[in-house]
Amino acid sequence: MTYLLAVDAKLKDLINEKIENWEEGQSCTFKFSFSEVGLLHEPSESDLDTLVADFPYIESLEVGEDETLLVTIDKHTLKAVYEAQLQEWIKESDLNQFGRYDYEVI
């Protein structure tokens, strides 16, 4: 079980990184090698179910060719994160361009 917890944590980090870097028009399916996520062998169906349980935004988790995991993320989740990041970039750009910085009153 400890083994799967380590894989779960690594997979979560990798997925979050992919979600943060996703842009409109890109695929919703991400590919990770077994070694990348810490898998020593092909996971069983119950292992896959255990890994997916923590991620409500995963539509599917499958074993691909050449010892890879194929993770498909819900498109609405990806779009929401992308839109939030885009709004943050716009806000930062406006603040830098127009000099409107929020200073905390001491």
Secondary structure, DSSP 8 states (H G I E B T S, - for coil): -HHHHHHHHHHHHHHHHHHHH--TTS-SEEEEEHHHHT-SS---HHHHHHHHHT-TTEEEEEEETTTEEEEEE-HHHHHHHHHHHHHHHHHHHHHHHHT-------
